Amino acid sequence: MSDLQGVLEQLAPCMDAPALWLGLSGGLDSMVLLHAVTELRRHSPLPPLKAIHVHHGIHPDADRWVEHCQRECAARQVDLVVHRVTLPSGGNVEELARDARYAVFEQQLGAGDWLLLAHHADDQLETLLFRLMRGTGVRGLAGMPRSRALGQGRLLRPLLDWTRAQLADWARAQELAWIEDPANADPRYARTALRHQLLPYLRQHWPALPDNLLRLAGHAGEANQLLDERAAEDLQALGQPPADPWLACWPSLDMQALGGLSPARQKNLLRYWLHQQGLRLPDQRHLHTLLEQLAAADDSQPRVRIHQGLVHRSSGRLWLLPEQGVPAGQNQPWEAGSSVKLTAGNGWLRCSAGGPLALRAGQWRIGYRQGGEEIRLPGRPTQSLKNLFQSAGIPAWLRPAVPLLYCDERLVSVAGRWHAESALADAGETGFGVIWEPIPD
Ligand SMILES: Nc1ncnc2c1ncn2[C@@H]1O[C@H](COP(=O)(O)OP(=O)(O)OP(=O)(O)O)[C@@H](O)[C@H]1O
């Protein structure tokens, strides 16, 4: 780790970032990273650097850690942002702290910013062993990625090629000060037991294990890349959005085309698709069940709940909907002709001047389907809203969210797409147009 040049090479992807954030716990690894980056900055132009420390409120000494980070940052003229979080009670403290920490990081990163974390080769090894012990797929076998998207920016782990011992040697040589988190020595924490008991034993009996495992992670990383490329091609072929502008707003897949793929390719594609939508991936078993349920040969329109979402089959497609389904809209008053954000995360109504609807005086409001509504479109007999939706192919799951425009309690337009004949602007009357953009919040 005398190799500052090596760290600089790792930083290459983020040289044009508006800002670099450094996740500073105050422990050995992140202190080494802070020191390396601030040393490099003296000779090489780097983006503006800020440090971020998350105070988890777990350990009685946590305030002292904040002071340590403040002191070390001040000595290097680095701005430090400290976030305090409160962890929910119950559950695995390590996991809760990590989730809270990454949520803070995500929220802090501005567009194009990079976050530097000080994970090293031993962390990678521990992660791999953990995953092997708990059971993992090929994706998990690749270990922690060197870089990945995070919020509006990306995270980078520039120290992954150095071992903990190398970082410690360098820290001592540079006379760095760091704090020791007692949790790192507490055998109740699974990671500590792995680090201090299992790994030394494995190293003693299988000295080549660390290198072999890291090599395996490299192979798995390449295999994943191939799987992703295959999935991207499949998605290109069968993930074309439906022509209907409302339906095109929801991620969906064509069921028939999906069924034409081999089971392994179906699962690979589903995994990739869900990951692209930012959802946590179901494991192999759940994925299999999901596909089985969705492919069942009936028209029951099954819905399968996954973590943070709902996969729903209808009208020959698989739709990815919010966890609670598409929200039923809520009534709201409306100034006719003005664009408005709809309540209940129901997207936007965008208005433009000069459209087909007459801008008449009256009490306007936006409402939603209760059942029994009727409308008479130009040149057509009166029909039920249900019938209109059915003939236009608007699936049942979307209907409760479609905004209905009322003037003096008369239904004048269905989301700006279909209008009552009586609501059309006559010659000489001011008209306006409406478009519903059902983009969920
Ligand atoms: N409290 C904290 N505040 C800011 N950054 C932190 C904090 N704790 C950890 N980090 C950053 O995250 C890096 C990894 O920390 P740690 O090894 O505790 O892993 P972790 O995030 O739990 O990792 P894993 O994803 O391997 O479980 C640290 O080197 C540091 O850069």
PDBQT file of the ligand as one rigid body, heavy atoms in Angstrom, charges set to zero:
ROOT
HETATM    1  N1  LIG A 501     -20.578   4.848  10.181  1.00  0.00    +0.000 N 
HETATM    2  C1  LIG A 501     -20.072   5.020   8.967  1.00  0.00    +0.000 A 
HETATM    3  N2  LIG A 501     -20.114   6.233   8.386  1.00  0.00    +0.000 NA
HETATM    4  C2  LIG A 501     -19.616   6.427   7.145  1.00  0.00    +0.000 A 
HETATM    5  N3  LIG A 501     -19.064   5.457   6.403  1.00  0.00    +0.000 NA
HETATM    6  C3  LIG A 501     -18.996   4.220   6.927  1.00  0.00    +0.000 A 
HETATM    7  C4  LIG A 501     -19.486   3.934   8.235  1.00  0.00    +0.000 A 
HETATM    8  N4  LIG A 501     -19.293   2.630   8.470  1.00  0.00    +0.000 NA
HETATM    9  C5  LIG A 501     -18.695   2.127   7.380  1.00  0.00    +0.000 A 
HETATM   10  N5  LIG A 501     -18.503   3.068   6.437  1.00  0.00    +0.000 N 
HETATM   11  C6  LIG A 501     -17.884   2.918   5.105  1.00  0.00    +0.000 C 
HETATM   12  O1  LIG A 501     -18.166   1.622   4.614  1.00  0.00    +0.000 OA
HETATM   13  C7  LIG A 501     -16.975   0.881   4.457  1.00  0.00    +0.000 C 
HETATM   14  C8  LIG A 501     -17.215  -0.559   4.820  1.00  0.00    +0.000 C 
HETATM   15  O2  LIG A 501     -17.634  -0.647   6.145  1.00  0.00    +0.000 OA
HETATM   16  P1  LIG A 501     -17.946  -2.036   6.824  1.00  0.00    +0.000 P 
HETATM   17  O3  LIG A 501     -16.826  -2.979   6.554  1.00  0.00    +0.000 OA
HETATM   18  O4  LIG A 501     -18.392  -1.796   8.203  1.00  0.00    +0.000 OA
HETATM   19  O5  LIG A 501     -18.966  -2.612   5.917  1.00  0.00    +0.000 OA
HETATM   20  P2  LIG A 501     -20.440  -2.712   5.492  1.00  0.00    +0.000 P 
HETATM   21  O6  LIG A 501     -20.911  -1.458   4.833  1.00  0.00    +0.000 OA
HETATM   22  O7  LIG A 501     -21.222  -3.290   6.595  1.00  0.00    +0.000 OA
HETATM   23  O8  LIG A 501     -20.101  -3.714   4.401  1.00  0.00    +0.000 OA
HETATM   24  P3  LIG A 501     -20.678  -4.959   3.815  1.00  0.00    +0.000 P 
HETATM   25  O9  LIG A 501     -21.454  -4.403   2.663  1.00  0.00    +0.000 OA
HETATM   26  O10 LIG A 501     -19.429  -5.685   3.441  1.00  0.00    +0.000 OA
HETATM   27  O11 LIG A 501     -21.463  -5.653   4.851  1.00  0.00    +0.000 OA
HETATM   28  C9  LIG A 501     -15.986   1.567   5.403  1.00  0.00    +0.000 C 
HETATM   29  O12 LIG A 501     -14.667   1.302   5.017  1.00  0.00    +0.000 OA
HETATM   30  C10 LIG A 501     -16.365   3.011   5.228  1.00  0.00    +0.000 C 
HETATM   31  O13 LIG A 501     -15.847   3.524   4.010  1.00  0.00    +0.000 OA
ENDROOT
TORSDOF 0
